[in-house]
Amino acid sequence: MRVAIPSPLRSYTGGREHVQARGATLAELLADLDRDFPGIRFRMIDEQGRIRVHIRLFVNAELARDLSRALTEGDDVQILCALSGG
Amino acid sequence: MASRSPKKKSVVRSRTARKPAKRPKAARQPRVVLLVGTRKGAFILHGNGARTRWRTEGPHRFGEIVNHIVLDPRDRTTLLCAARAGHLGPSIFRSTDMGKTWKEAAAPPSFKPAPPGVVGDAVQHTFFLAPSAASEPDVWYAGTSPPALFRSDDGGVTWRGIDGWNDNPLRKVWCPPEDQTPDGSIMHSILVDPRDPTHLYVGCSGGGSFETTDGGATWRPFNEGVEAPANPEPFPEYGQDPHCMALHPLRPDRIYQQNHCGIYRIDRPATLWERVGRSMPAEVGDIGFPIVLHPRDPDTVWVFPMDGTTVWPRVSPDGKPAVYRSRDAGKSWERQDRGLPREQGWYTVKRQAFGADECDPVGLYFGTTSGELWMSANEGRSWSPVAAHLPHIYSVVAATLD
């Protein structure tokens, strides 16, 4: 399925704004992304499996708070970054 | 190309065998580069031989918070950069071509996953990078926030936790997570005994300093005689707040620390720290972040005092920035402010933002919270600006290239 990559993470995808990845859950999808783009997962998910505080994962425009969120082929996954401050 | 006759090969090292033999050069100063970590990336300043001109190159890791960028003094090639972007988790980046290209560590510092039901720690920042002793060429240590210790055995590519510290049940007793150090409590000083790299000291803000003699398997507090802030007991076993610690490579039994509660020195095997900052002028005090050693004289040390009175403004006392030098291991101090602003100078120099090169006379370099980089080519007697308008400076390392 198609995954939208935010600008802070595009150094991992060679500048691509959208990439393809597979997985029955968000966790699997992120693992698949990390196989193609090593290191990208750890910048979003900490070592305890928690979504980092300024990362937002959306599935079909709905905020996903849990990596166990199920996915089906054709879902639209967006990764967004949210940060305020200077 | 030079011919490679057997005769030549027998007398010329293989690394240089393809080049004609060079004439021996006149004695000259080593080439210095300044590695500057800032809140918005890293900068590398290349100096000429006389250290009178500097070319600023960068930013590297643009937009990322760079707490430390360090050149391996053992191979003078491997550059490690501890960075995190505002949105993204922390990592370590590695370059072997002075920053032309960077490659991320394959396994950056991270805690082990916690057992189910337990809230596990996550590295928020890698704050401090320390090459180990010369006898361990590819070994590095990294100190993080929350205060934890990681080690790489392959030049910074992969990192693993030092279990004796990270999994130690006393870790959070010694360094409580609720410590309110800005940006989180940190492990900021990792000192490796060059005679025995299993002997280390670490410094943790809001926790104190700690010692191991078995490579990190076991630790003990190392704070005797050091005052602790915010503690009803003035000299507890732990809970001190070292800001920066330094061990002299030529006299590894001597350690200095700039602490939240003054400047201290110890000469092992003594166990009692001495507050040598008591001899600083009372109107200046002995509070500050960094402390810098002379590369060849263990009695000479520099500090950059800040205002630690009233509400702790943490800027140059009275708006008059100055370096203080001791040449007698802290018994007496002299002010070195020629060239620095005479008034209305309200910056702070962070704990990793003051460094010395290996030249003779020693060059000193400090970066400010206001993005200015200053240097002295004469061991502090006079100062001149090297760069201005950089982002908030977190670290300055003066590295020797050759």
Chai-1 contact restraints between the chains, C-beta under 6 A:
chainA,res_idxA,chainB,res_idxB,connection_type,confidence,min_distance_angstrom,max_distance_angstrom,comment,restraint_id
A,P8,B,A85,contact,1.0,0.0,6.0,A-B,restraint_1
A,P8,B,H87,contact,1.0,0.0,6.0,A-B,restraint_2
A,P8,B,L88,contact,1.0,0.0,6.0,A-B,restraint_3
A,G39,B,E104,contact,1.0,0.0,6.0,A-B,restraint_4
A,F42,B,G89,contact,1.0,0.0,6.0,A-B,restraint_5
A,R43,B,L88,contact,1.0,0.0,6.0,A-B,restraint_6
A,R43,B,G89,contact,1.0,0.0,6.0,A-B,restraint_7
A,D46,B,A122,contact,1.0,0.0,6.0,A-B,restraint_8
A,E47,B,S110,contact,1.0,0.0,6.0,A-B,restraint_9
A,E47,B,F111,contact,1.0,0.0,6.0,A-B,restraint_10
A,E47,B,A122,contact,1.0,0.0,6.0,A-B,restraint_11
A,Q48,B,A114,contact,1.0,0.0,6.0,A-B,restraint_12
A,Q48,B,G120,contact,1.0,0.0,6.0,A-B,restraint_13
A,Q48,B,A122,contact,1.0,0.0,6.0,A-B,restraint_14
A,R52,B,G89,contact,1.0,0.0,6.0,A-B,restraint_15
A,H54,B,H87,contact,1.0,0.0,6.0,A-B,restraint_16
A,C81,B,H87,contact,1.0,0.0,6.0,A-B,restraint_17
A,L83,B,G86,contact,1.0,0.0,6.0,A-B,restraint_18
A,L83,B,H87,contact,1.0,0.0,6.0,A-B,restraint_19
